[in-house]
Amino acid sequence: MAVVPNHGSRSRNHNRSISFRHSLDSRKKRTISDKPVSSSACKNTTISILSLRQDFHTCCRGFLRIKLWVRASLLLKKKAARRRHRADDLCSNHKDSQAHVVEVVDDRIEEHSSTDGSGGKKKLVEFSREPFLPLKEEEVAQVNSAFSETNSMKILVSHKKSYIQIAGNTLQCLMPTQWLNDEVINLYLELLKERETRDPQKFFFKCHFFNTFFYVKLARDFGYNYQAVRRWTGHSKLGYNLIDCDIIFVPIHIGIHWALAVINNREHKFMYFDSLKEEVFDPTILDALAKYLVDEVKDKNEKDIDVSSWNKEYVTESPKQQNTYDCGMFMLKYIDFYSRGLSLQFSQKHMPYFRLRTTKEILRLQAD
């Protein structure tokens, strides 16, 4: 009996063998891929990662260096631009002030004269060339040098009598748009007194100049207190009594504003000058000065004086400022002009010139 071959069974067995081989191959692949990585491979991988990190940080540091260098360069350029702008402002202010000075100098000089026993003596001058003389080029250069950053920490001026020292950064309050400080104001007042002492025949009035701390001691800390300022005006200290002075100047500081009070012995009145346009002032200021004058004369001269009939005047016709920072400069020029016997013929347009001139006079320690 012939055996018929079963082709279906052979085909099934062939397929099984093929699937079995595929299974073995896949297991081998899994076994190879699942093997643990060797330590040398780990080291190489770690080194490559660290190298990448170092390269990244190096690039970052380089970028930061460039960024900081660019920023520093921009700051230096801005600082240099500010300095050039400041120098340009000073030069332009000087040119403007020269133009205004020429305008005043070329004007007609008018003088009011009063007759005395000697045949007439000029007492009140409307215009005078001297307070408006332009600065020389070397004087402007000296002022610019004093205002420079290199001199900001240096002591530029030392006044022996008052013990006032002015450093460059203190003197910079005389630059445009700055508020004047006590040191500069008080030193300038010392120079005005020395000017009068140096050439008494040139000045008609005998004046006394209190510093900026006088009124604060007299009437601001704890109310009116004559004893706080009693020793400020001894004859041995001043060489004269206040009652012998024609004009007594008292700087007044209210908040951030400078004004001026005047004891006018010559005309028997108390005066108040304010460069602000508002015609409002504290009447207790002049009341305190009236009481002070009575106490001072009684203490130093042993006399009783009556000032109840003296006028208390707010001077409305005084020059007015047109900004928020020139009040100190106006106050100094009120004192300067009034102590010369000059009418107050200046205005806001002269302030840049007066700032330069005041700086020059302080640097020389001599008021013109």
C-alpha positions in Angstrom: 0.0 0.0 0.0 1.5 3.1 -1.1 1.8 6.0 1.4 0.6 9.3 0.1 2.7 12.2 1.4 0.9 14.8 3.6 2.0 18.1 2.0 -0.1 20.1 4.5 1.7 18.8 7.5 5.1 19.5 5.9 4.1 23.0 5.2 3.0 23.5 8.8 6.3 22.1 10.1 8.2 24.4 7.8 6.4 27.4 9.1 7.0 26.5 12.7 10.7 26.2 12.1 10.8 29.6 10.5 8.9 31.2 13.4 11.2 29.5 15.8 14.3 30.9 14.1 12.8 34.4 14.1 12.1 34.0 17.8 15.7 33.0 18.5 17.0 36.0 16.5 14.8 38.4 18.4 15.9 37.0 21.7 19.5 37.4 20.7 18.9 41.0 19.7 17.2 41.7 23.0 20.0 40.1 24.9 22.6 42.2 23.1 20.7 45.5 23.6 20.0 44.7 27.2 23.6 44.2 28.1 24.9 46.6 30.8 27.1 49.5 29.5 30.8 49.2 30.3 32.5 51.7 32.7 34.7 53.1 29.9 31.7 54.0 27.9 30.3 55.8 31.0 33.5 57.7 31.5 33.5 58.8 27.9 29.9 59.9 28.1 30.5 61.9 31.4 33.6 63.6 30.0 31.8 64.6 26.8 28.9 66.1 28.9 31.4 68.0 31.2 33.2 69.3 28.2 30.0 70.6 26.7 29.1 72.3 30.0 32.5 73.9 30.2 32.2 75.1 26.7 28.7 76.5 27.4 29.9 78.3 30.6 32.9 79.7 28.8 30.7 81.1 26.1 28.4 82.6 28.7 31.3 84.2 30.5 32.5 85.6 27.3 29.1 87.0 26.4 28.8 88.6 29.9 32.3 90.2 29.5 31.2 91.6 26.2 27.9 92.8 27.6 29.6 94.5 30.7 32.2 96.1 28.4 29.5 97.5 26.2 27.6 98.8 29.2 30.7 100.4 30.7 31.5 102.0 27.4 28.0 103.4 27.1 28.2 104.8 30.7 31.6 106.4 30.0 30.1 108.0 26.8 27.1 109.3 28.8 29.4 110.7 31.5 31.6 112.4 28.9 28.5 113.8 27.2 27.2 115.2 30.5 30.5 116.9 31.2 30.5 118.4 27.7 26.9 119.5 28.2 27.8 121.1 31.5 30.8 122.9 30.0 28.6 124.1 27.1 26.0 125.4 29.6 28.7 127.3 31.5 30.1 128.8 28.3 26.6 129.6 27.0 25.6 131.1 30.3 28.8 133.2 30.3 28.0 134.4 26.8 24.4 135.2 27.7 25.6 136.9 30.8 28.1 139.0 28.8 25.3 140.0 26.5 23.2 141.1 29.4 26.1 142.9 31.0 26.8 144.8 27.8 23.2 145.7 27.7 23.4 147.2 31.2 26.8 148.8 30.8 25.7 150.5 27.6 22.7 151.9 29.3 22.7 155.5 30.6 24.0 155.7 34.2 21.5 157.7 36.3 22.3 158.9 39.8 20.2 160.4 42.5 22.1 163.0 44.4 21.2 164.7 47.7 22.8 167.9 48.9 24.7 168.0 52.1 26.9 170.6 53.7 29.9 169.7 51.6 28.2 170.7 48.3 26.4 167.6 47.3 27.2 163.9 47.7 26.0 161.0 45.6 24.1 158.5 47.7 21.8 156.4 45.6 23.0 155.1 42.2 20.4 153.7 39.8 22.9 152.0 37.5 26.6 151.3 38.0 29.0 149.5 35.7 31.0 147.8 38.4 28.4 145.1 39.5 28.1 144.0 35.8 31.6 143.9 34.6 32.2 140.8 32.4 34.5 138.1 33.5 37.8 137.6 31.8 38.6 134.4 29.9 41.1 133.2 32.5 38.5 133.8 35.2 35.9 131.8 33.4 38.5 129.0 32.9 39.2 129.1 36.7 35.5 128.7 37.5 35.1 125.8 35.0 38.1 124.1 36.6 36.7 124.5 40.1 33.4 122.9 38.9 35.1 119.9 37.3 34.7 116.4 38.8 38.4 116.1 39.4 38.2 119.0 42.0 34.9 117.8 43.6 36.6 116.4 46.7 39.4 119.0 47.0 39.3 121.9 49.4 39.4 124.9 47.1 38.9 127.7 49.5 39.8 128.2 53.2 38.7 131.4 55.0 40.8 131.8 58.2 38.6 134.3 60.0 35.3 132.4 59.7 36.9 128.9 59.6 34.8 128.2 56.5 36.3 125.7 54.0 34.7 125.1 50.6 35.3 121.9 48.7 34.6 121.5 45.0 31.3 119.6 45.5 30.2 122.4 47.9 31.0 125.1 45.4 29.0 123.3 42.7 25.8 124.8 44.3 26.7 127.9 42.2 26.3 126.0 39.0 23.2 126.6 36.9 19.9 125.2 38.4 21.4 124.4 41.8 20.3 125.7 45.2 22.8 127.7 47.3 24.0 126.2 50.6 24.9 127.8 53.9 28.7 127.5 53.5 28.7 129.4 50.2 26.2 132.1 51.4 28.0 132.7 54.7 31.5 132.9 53.1 30.2 135.4 50.6 28.7 137.5 53.4 32.1 137.5 55.1 33.7 138.7 51.9 31.1 141.6 51.6 32.0 142.7 55.1 35.7 142.6 54.3 35.0 144.6 51.1 33.5 147.4 53.2 36.3 147.3 55.7 38.9 147.3 53.0 37.6 150.4 51.3 35.2 152.2 53.6 35.2 155.4 51.6 33.8 153.6 48.6 30.6 152.5 50.5 28.1 155.0 51.9 26.4 152.6 54.3 28.0 151.0 57.4 26.6 147.5 57.3 26.5 144.3 59.4 25.9 140.9 57.8 24.5 138.2 60.0 25.0 134.6 58.8 22.3 132.1 57.9 22.2 130.6 61.4 21.4 133.8 63.3 17.6 133.9 62.8 17.4 130.1 63.4 19.0 130.6 66.8 17.0 133.8 67.6 13.5 132.8 66.8 13.1 129.4 65.1 14.2 126.7 67.5 12.2 127.3 70.7 10.5 130.6 70.0 12.2 134.0 70.6 15.4 133.6 72.5 17.7 136.6 72.8 20.2 134.8 75.0 20.9 132.3 72.3 22.5 135.1 70.2 23.6 137.6 72.9 27.3 136.9 72.5 27.3 137.1 68.7 27.7 140.9 68.7 30.0 142.1 71.4 31.9 145.2 70.7 35.2 143.4 71.4 34.2 140.9 68.7 32.9 143.2 66.1 34.7 146.4 66.8 31.4 148.3 66.7 27.8 148.2 68.1 24.8 147.3 65.9 23.1 150.5 66.8 25.9 152.3 65.0 25.2 150.4 61.7 23.0 151.9 59.0 21.9 148.6 57.6 21.7 145.1 59.3 21.1 142.1 56.9 19.5 139.0 58.2 19.2 135.9 55.9 15.9 134.0 56.3 15.5 130.4 55.4 12.0 129.1 55.2 11.7 125.4 54.2 13.7 125.4 51.0 13.4 129.1 50.2 15.8 132.0 50.9 14.5 135.5 51.7 16.1 138.6 53.4 15.1 140.7 56.3 16.7 144.1 56.9 17.0 146.3 60.0 17.3 149.8 58.5 18.5 151.9 61.4 19.1 154.8 59.0 15.5 155.1 57.9 13.9 153.6 61.1 12.2 150.7 59.4 12.2 146.9 59.1 12.2 145.5 55.6 11.5 142.2 54.0 12.7 141.1 50.5 11.4 138.0 48.8 12.2 137.0 45.3 9.0 134.9 45.0 6.1 136.6 43.3 3.6 135.9 46.1 3.4 139.0 48.3 2.9 137.0 51.5 5.3 136.8 54.4 5.3 135.9 58.0 5.0 139.2 60.0 6.5 137.5 63.1 9.9 137.6 61.4 10.0 141.4 61.5 8.4 141.4 65.0 11.2 139.2 66.3 13.8 141.5 64.8 12.2 144.5 66.3 12.3 142.9 69.7 15.9 141.8 69.1 17.0 145.3 68.3 15.5 146.6 71.6 17.1 143.9 73.6 20.5 144.3 71.9 20.7 148.1 72.4 19.7 147.7 76.1 22.2 144.9 76.6 25.2 146.5 74.8 24.5 150.2 75.1 22.3 150.3 78.2 19.7 152.3 76.4 16.0 151.9 75.9 14.8 152.6 72.4 11.3 152.6 71.1 10.7 151.0 67.7 6.9 150.9 67.9 6.7 153.7 65.3 9.1 152.1 62.9 7.6 150.9 59.6 7.5 147.2 58.7 7.7 147.0 55.0 7.3 144.2 52.5 9.4 145.4 49.5 7.1 144.6 46.6 9.3 146.3 43.9 12.3 144.0 44.4 13.4 141.8 41.5 11.6 138.5 41.3 12.9 135.0 40.3 11.3 133.1 37.4 12.3 129.6 38.4 12.5 127.5 41.6 16.2 127.5 42.3 17.6 131.1 42.2 16.2 132.4 45.5 19.6 132.2 47.2 21.3 134.1 44.4 18.6 136.8 44.5 19.0 137.1 48.3 22.8 137.6 47.9 22.4 140.3 45.2 19.8 142.1 47.3 22.5 142.3 50.0 25.3 143.2 47.6 23.4 146.0 45.8 21.8 147.4 48.9 25.0 147.5 50.8 26.6 149.5 47.9 23.8 152.1 48.0 22.6 150.8 44.6 19.0 150.4 43.6 18.1 146.8 42.8 18.4 147.1 39.0 18.9 143.5 38.1 16.6 140.7 37.0 16.4 137.0 36.4 18.4 137.3 33.2 21.5 138.3 35.2 21.5 135.2 37.4 23.8 133.1 35.3 26.4 135.9 35.3 26.1 136.5 39.0 26.6 132.8 39.7 29.9 132.9 37.7 31.0 136.1 39.3 30.2 135.0 42.8 32.2 131.8 42.2 35.1 133.8 41.0 35.0 136.1 44.1 34.9 133.1 46.4 37.8 131.4 44.7 39.8 134.7 45.1 38.4 135.3 48.7 37.6 138.8 47.7 34.3 140.4 46.8 34.5 143.1 44.1 
